[in-house]
Amino acid sequence: MPDSANPLAPTEAVTTAPVVEMTDISITFPGVKALDGVDFRMFPGEVHSLMGENGAGKSTLIKALTGVYSIDSGEIRLGGESVVFINPAQAQAAGISTVYQEVNLLGNLTVAENVMLGREPRRLGGIDWRAMRRRAKDVLEGLHLHIDPNSLLNSHSLAVQQLVAIARAIDIQAKVLILDEPTSSLDTEEVAELFRVIRSLKERGVAILFVSHFLDQVYEISDRLTVLRNGQLVGEYLTPELLRIDLVQAMIGKELTALEDLGSRVHSTEKDDEPDAKAVTFLSAKGVTRKGSIAPIDIQIDAGEVVGLAGLLGSGRTELARLIGGVDRVDGGQLKVNGKVLKLRTPRQAIKHQIAYSSENRRAEGIVDDLSVRDNIILALQADRGWFRPIPRKRQDELAASYIEALNIKTPNADALVRNLSGGNQQKVLLARWLAIAPRLLILDEPTRGIDVGAKAEIQKLVYSLAENGLSVLFISAELEEVLRLSNRIVVLRDRRKVADLVNDGLSVDDLLAVIAEGAAETEIKTGAAS
């Protein structure tokens, strides 16, 4: 068991030599220390889960191991020998194979061709097709997979394609198999089949690196865990000896920021002045779901209410936000806005009904780098108005000036390119864009990620002020303190299911950690049981 004085104490050394050993690994990108002196090891015949929230360094560590990134310092040893891989092909040749979430095989070729791709048996100067199919069949049957080698790969489900990718990795004599989010789009039966294959590979002595945000799956399949946070090693643990709540605490941490505590203000001014007044529901969703994305969920958001979504990365926070914001289509369930049943198929339809979604991916789905601050601010309003009815330049200038002042956007002028602004000011520009369309529900997915403390405080105060003035907010943040600080009510998600809906009346970080880790029933959180 972990040391009683330190429940997150690292595991004891084991007698078996590690097949992979990474020591004091550091990688720096411009302005970012992606990995800072990280140690990592894998043992033969073990499933090792790499855990951490977004930005923890998981992907960087994997890319360092597989030759995608060069390391600035440290050493990588494979089978006890120091190695330097300058590309993934070298890593694969050495016995390190990766199966990605999006299978990187060729769907227009047969299963056999994909398994043997680049290693096709030859006869008389050409491919020996019969030998190739026979070899592929033997490899598949060795994993107890009943897949027709002659069938086209793209005729199969994603789950089967992943199993074919694993079969290919095994045929090239992989010593280390990296599975990057392999279950993200699989149903329960497909996950069970994948786990059966993983266990058979363990018996062969293959070291398997399993990356997943599903805690139940991690605890079911993993023997060992390594936790990263902010590019640093938190610790290595034996899975059976680490409580889930301790794992969640290790991943998230409890680092408090020097921000003004708005929590007391949020809850001291809740609409208790009129206790008999009935809240007006702006949006309600019953059983909304999307296949392979999120299980059926009920959620209600009242006018002027800040509802926080809490959970680990991959818990379904963003998936739910995208459904409500019209970015992804709902497969089932019912969505009501102002009591009227709606089917939101696009963000533009959501905007028509005064719902604005601000993506967590500020760069790819938010700001437009090559446009000015002014153009970014009026973008959504112009799109809603229609491109054949341009907003007059005078009105554009008025809008830009108004929001630059109101949100304290630090920019030389409205004509400055938005890409030259700091991350916090870019986020403010994005908020200005959505506020310009006068929404009644604003969905904010990680609005304060990657920005400095001052800008973070300003954005939090803005959210509080907007809610005070009747705007509904669906607020997502990986920082539980931030969710507690701003939210009237908190919906907790785990493994893409809702596990609690809690009134934020005396809730603590420990309360949320317990629910996230164990999926506690609402009644178990006395101070936050939702009525």
N, C-alpha and C positions, 0 to 999 in steps of 0.2 A: 504493500500500500504506500501512497505518497507519504513523505515525512510529515509528521503531525504539526511541526512548526511551520512547514511550508507545503501546503497541499498541492502545490504545483512543482514539486521537486523533480528533477530529471531522473530517468530510469538508470538503474545500475548498469555497469558495463557487462556485456555478455561474452561468453567464451568463443562463440562462432565469429569468424572474421567477416567483416562487412564486405559485400560485393562492390558497393559504392561508398566512397568516403570523400566528402567535400569539407575542406577545412579553411576557416577564416576567409570565406568568399566575400569579396566586395566588388560592386559594380556601380559606377556613377555615370548618370546621364547629365546633360547640361542643366545645372541648377537642382538636380535631384540625386540623392543618395539612395539608389534602388535597393541595394543590399549592403549591409554594414557588418562585416565580420561574421558571417553566418556559417555555422557548422551543420552538416547534414549527413546522415548515413542510412544505408539500406542493407538488410540482411537477406541471404538466400531463403526462399520458401516462406517469406513474410509478405503480408499486405501492409503497406505503410501509407497512412493518409497525411497529406500536407494540408494544413488548415490555416485559415487567416481571412480577414475581411478584405475588401477591395483595396488595392494599394499596399497590401502587406508584403508583397515580394514573391508570391508563389510562382507566377508565370515567369518572372525574371530568373528565379532559381532553376526552374525546369529548362529554360532556354540556355542557361549557362551550362547545365549538364549535357544538353543535346547539341551543343556547338553552334547554336543560333547567335549567342552573344559571347564575346570574349570577356574574360574576367580581368579586373584591374589588379587584384591581388588574391592570394590564397592558392590552394592546390586541390586538384581533383584526382582521386585514385580509383582505378577500376581493377578489381581483382588483386589489390595490393600494389599495383604499378601506377606510377604517375602518368597521366595522359593529358594531352592538349588537343581538343577537337576544334578545327577551324570552320567546320560546316556540319550539318545534320547527317550527311552521307557518311562521314568518318565515324560519327557516334554510332550510327546504325551498323556499320561494318564491324564495330567493336562489340556489338551485342546490346545496344541500347535502342529500343524501338518505342515509338509513340503512336498511340491511337487517339486522335483528337475528337472533340465533340462533334465537329462536322467532318465526316469521314472523307479523307483525301485520297480516294480511289477513283477509278474510272467507271462510271455507271453504264456506259455504252458497251463495255466489254463483259465477257462472261465471268462467273465466279472463279473458274479455274484460271483464266487469264489474269485476274487480279491477284490471286494468291501467288502465282508464279511470275508476275510481272518483273521483267529484267533478269530473270533466272530461268527462262524457258529452256527445257531440254531440246537438244538439237540432234538432227539425223539427216545425213546426206545434204548438209548445207542449209537445211531449213528447219522450222520448228517441228518437233515431234508432238503433234497434237494429242495423239492417244496417250503417250507417256505423260504429258502435261496434265491431262484430265485424271489419269490414274493417280499421279502424285498428289494433286489437289484433293481428290477423294480420300486418299489415305490420311492427309493432314486433317481434314474436316472430321473424319471418323475417329481420329485419335483424340479429338475433343468432344466426341459423341454428338457431333452436329450433323443433322440429316438435311443437307442442303445439296441440291442438284448442281454439280460443277458446271453443267452446260447452260444453266439459266443465266440470263442477263442480270448483272448486279442491281441495276435500278428497278428491277421487277420485285425486289424484296424491300421489306421495311427497314427503317434506319437501324433497328436493333440487330437484324440479321446482317446488315452491311458492317456494323461494328464488329460482330463476331467473325466475319470474313477478314476484316482488318487484323484482328487478333490472330487468326489462323495464319495469315501472311507473316506476322511478326514471329510466330513460333517456328515457322518453316525456315526463317533466316537465323535460327538458333539464338533468339534473344535471351540474354541473361537478365536484363532489366526491361520490364514492360511498364510504360507510363500510360495511364488511362486518365485523360483530361476530361472531366465532366461527362463520363460515359452514359450516365443514367438520366440526364437532364430532360430527354424527350421520350423516355421509355415508360410503358405501363408496368403494373405490378408483376405480371407474368414474365414480361421481357427482362425486368430487373432480376427476377429469380433465375432465369436461364443464364444471364450474364454472370451472376454470382456463382452458379454451378461451374461454369468454365473457369472462373478465377480460382476457385478452390482446387480444381484439377491441375491448374498451372502451379499453384503453391506446392502440391505434392511432387511436382517435377523439379522443384528447387528454384523456380523463377522468382525473382524479387519484383514485386508489383507496387508501383506508386499510384495510389488511388486518390484523385482529386474530386471532391464533391462538397456541396453545401448542404446535403441532406444528412442531418445528424443521425437519424435512425439507421440509414444505410452505412454510415461511417462506423457506427458501433456494431453493426451486424457483421461487417466483412473485414474490419481492420484489426491487425495485431498491435500496431504501434502508430503513434501520432507525433508529428512535429508541428509546432505552432509558430507562425511568424506574425509580427505586428510592426508596421512602419519600417519594413526592411531589416528588422532585427530578429534574432532568435529569442523566443520566449522560453521554449523548452521542448524536450523530447520525453514522451510518456508512453507507458504500456497502456493500451486502450482499456482493458478491464479494470485498471487501477485508478482511472481518472473519472471522477464524477462529471456528468454532463454540465452541471452548473459551473464547475471549475474550468471546463474547457471553454465555455462561452465567455467566462470572465477573462480567461487568458487571451482569447481572440480579440475581445472588445477593449479590455482594459478599463480602468476607471480614472483616466486622466482628465482632471477638471481644468477647464479653461478660464482665463481671467475675464469672464463676461458678467455683465450685470444680471442678477438672477431675476428674470421676469416672472418666474413661477408664482411667487406670492401675489404679484399684481394680477396675473391671469385668473387665479382662483379666488382672490379677495373681491374681484369685480365681476364674478360670474353673475349671471342674470338672476341673483338672489334677491334683488330689490323688489322683484315682483314674483314671489315664489309660486303664485297660482297661475302665472302666465304660461300658456302651452307653447312649447317650442314649435317653430314652423319648419317642417322638413323640406329641404330643397331637393335632395337626391336620396333615393332608396334603391337598393339592389337586392334581389332575392335569387339565390342559386346561380349567380352569374359565373360562368365557367368558360374555359377555352381548352380544348383537348391538347394534352401534352404541355400545357402552360400553367394552369391553376385549377384546383378542385373547386366545386361549387361553394360560393361564399355569399353571405348576407352582410350588408353594411348599410348604415344610414348616416347621412350628414345633414345636420340642421343649419339653418341660416345663422351666420355669425359664429359658427362653431369651428374650432380647429380640431380635426381628428388626426391623430398620429398613427402611422403604421410602423410597428416595431417588429424586429426579427433579424436574423442573420442574413448576410448576402445570399441570395438564392432561395429565400424563404417564400418569395412570391410577391414582395412589396411592389416592385416595378411592374410585374405582370398585371397585378390588379389595377394599378394606376393607369396603365396603358389601355385596359379594357374600359375603364370609366371615362378616360379622355378620348375615346374613339380612335386611338392609334391602331389597336388590334380589334378584330371583330369577335363579338361574343358568340360562342357556340350554343349556349343554353342559358336559361334563367331569364329574369325580367329586370329591366332597368326603368325606373320612373324618375322624371324630372318635373317638379311642381305638380306631382300627382298624375302626370301623363306618361303613359308607356311609350318608350322610344327605342328605336334600333339605331344606335350610332355606328356607322360604318366607316367614317373618316373623321379626322380631327376638325375638318371644316364644318361638318355637321354638328360636332360638339360645340364649336365656337358659336354657331347659330343659336344654340341653346344656352349660351353664356357659360360654357365650361372651357377652361384653358389648361392645357397640360404643358408643364415646363420639364423637359427631359433631364435625366441625370447626366446624359452625355452632352455636356455644354458645347464641346467642339464639333461633334459630328451631327447633332440634331438640334443645336441651339443657335448660337451666333453664326453669322456669315462673315468670315474673316476679311474678305475683300470689299465689304461694304462699310460705309461710314457709320458712326454712332447714330446719326439721324435716320439713315435708311434701315438700320436694324430695329430701331424703336418703332417705326411706322409699318414694318413689314407685315405683321399679322392683320393690322387694320386695313392696309391696302389690299391684301389678299381677300379679306372678307367683303370688302367693297367691290372688288372686281378690277382687273387690270385695265379695263377699258374706261374706267372712271377714276383717273389719277387724283390723288389728294393734292389740292393746290399747294404750291411751295410755301406760301405764307403760313398755311395751316400746319404743314410739316415742321416748319421752324418753330412755331408756337408750341407744338406738342413736344418736340425735342427739348426745347429750352425749359419747358415746364417740368418734365421728368428728370432732366439733368439736375435741376435745382432741388426738386422734391426728394429725390433719392440720393442726393449728394454724390453724383457720378463725377469722378475726377477725370476730366478730359480737357485738352486744350480748347476744343470747340466741338460743335456738332459734326463738323466735316472730317474730324480725325478718324482714321481707320480703326475699327473696333479691335483688330488684332494687336494693336499697340498698347491697349489698356491692360491693367493688371487683371488677374483672375476674378478678384472681388468686384471690380468695376464692370467687367464683362457680364458677371452674373446680375448686377444691377440693371444693365442695359436689357438683358433678357427679361427681367421682371417688368421693366418699363414697357417692353413690347406687349406683354400679356395684359398689364393693367390698362393699356391704351384702348383695349377692346371692351373695357368695362365688364369683366366677367362677374358672375355670381358665385362660381366655384373655381378656385385656383388650386391646381394640383402641382405641388412642388416636390420634385424627386431630387433629393440630395442638393438643395440649393446652396448650402454652405461648404460643400466639399472642396478642399484644395484652395481655400482663401484664408487671408490672414484674420487674426482675432478681431481687429477693429471692424473690418468689413462684415465679418460674421455677426457681430453684435448689432450692427446697423440693420442687417437683413432680418434678424430675429425681431428687433423692435418694429420693423415694418410689418412683418406678419402679424404681430400682436395688434398693431394699430389698425390694420385692415380688418381683422376679425371684430374689433371693437366697433367698427363702422358697418357691420352687417355682412361682410364677405365671408363665405364659407371657404375653408382651407383644408385640403388633404395633404398632410405634411409627412415626408419620408426622410429619415436620417439614420445613419448607422450609429450615431452618437446618442445613446439612450438618455444622457443628461439633457440633451437638446430637445428630444421628443418630450420628456417630462416637463421641461421648462415652458414649452409653448402650447401643449395640447390640453384641451378640456376632456378629451376621451381618447383612449388608446386601444387600437385593434392590434392584437398580436398574431403574427403568422409564423408557422413552422412547417417546413417541407411542403410549401404551397397550399397549406390549409389554414383556416382561421381556428385558433385554439383558445382565444379569449377576447372579450370586448369589455374594457375596464374604464369606469369613471375615474378620472385622475384626481382623486380626493385623498391625498396622503400617500400616494404610491411612491415607492422608492426604486432606485436602480436594482436593488436586490430582488424586489418583487418581480420586476420585469425579467431579470435574468432567470429566475426560477421558472416563470411561465415559458420563456423561450426554450429553456433547456429541457423541461419536463412536460410542457403542454398542460400545465395545471388547469383545473376547472376554474371557472370564474368565481365560484363560491369559496375557493381556497384563498383568494386574495380578499380578505375581509374589508379592507379599506377601499377596494375598487370594484366590487361586484356590480356589474351593470344591471340595471333594473329591466 
